[in-house]
Amino acid sequence: LLTVTSFPRLGCPGFTLPEYKPTPVEKGVSKSLFFPDEAINRHPRFSTLTRNIRHRRGEKVVINVPIF
């Protein structure tokens, strides 16, 4: 039995079904380079939380994970 804490192909092209493309500069909630807004939970609370975090920081949240 394998336990995975995230999608195995998270951030790779075509990791959602149906396939959605991230919209980093267009209108949207997260404006993420890797994760499409359609993959975020559809409850209004999650989109508002994402928008508020980005607003308080004054910039997009950048999390770079080294690949070993």
Secondary structure, 3 states (H helix, E strand, C coil): CCCCCCCCCCCCCCCCCCCCCCCCCCCCCCCCCCCCHHHCCCCHHHHHHHHHHHHHHCCCCCCCCCCC
